Amino acid sequence: MRRQTSTWVWVVGLLAGAIVGSVIGEALSGLVPLLAKGFAIGIQPPFHVDLNVISLTLGFTVHLNMAGAILVLILVLFFGR
């Protein structure tokens, strides 16, 4: 049970770090334009299945910029001990 809890803490922590870092990167993009450079990964266009009775649309996109990547790296190095 301990291993599973630890994994979820890591996933939530890394996701939170990426979100906070991306917000910081966008906020500081006027001062340091490099922090706003980034990329997006995901399903584009969304995956769509129409079975005439039920319609299912799945899609996600993750936008990560340099500030988010740096913050996640710092979190991993700090908490990874």
N, C-alpha and C positions, 0 to 999 in steps of 0.2 A: 504494500500500500504506500509505503514511503516513496518508492521510486516513481509511481504514477503521480503523486502529489507534486513532487519535485519537477517533473516534466511540465505539468500544467503551469506551475509558477514561472518556469523559464519561458514558455510560450507567451503567457500574458505579459511578462516583463519585457520581452523583446518587441512584442506588438506595441505596447505602451511607449517604449523608447523610440520606436520608429515613428509613431504618430507625433509625439512631442518634438522629436528632432525635425520632422518635416514642417511643423508649425513654426519652430524657431528659424529654420532655413528660409521659409517664405517671409517671415517678419524681418529678417536681417538681409534680405536679398538686395536692398538698396545700398547697404554698406559693403557687403561682401558678396558679389554676384556669383561666385563659385559655389556658395552654399545652396543656391537655388537650382543648380544643375542637377538633373536627375533622369529617371526613366520610369516607365510604367510597364508592368507585366500583368497579364490576365487573359481573359477570353474576350475577344473583340471580333465580331459582334457577339452578343450573348447567344448561348446554345438554346435552341428552341425546338421542342417536340410537341406536335399537335396530333393527338390521338382521336380527335373528333368528339370524345366524351370529356377528356381532360386535356388541358394545355399546360405545358411545363416550360418555363423559361429560367435558365440558370446563367449567371454571369457574375464575374468579379473582376476588379481591377485594383492593383496596388500601385500607388505612386510613391516612390522613395527618392529622396534627394540626398545630396552629400551630407547635409547636417544630420539627417536621420540615420544615415549609415555610420557616421562618426559617433553619434550618441549610442547607437546599438553596439558598436565595437567597444566603446568605453565601458558600457554595462557588462558586456561579456567578459572583458578583462578584469573588471572589478569584482563581479560576483562569481566568476568562474574558478576561483581558488578552492 
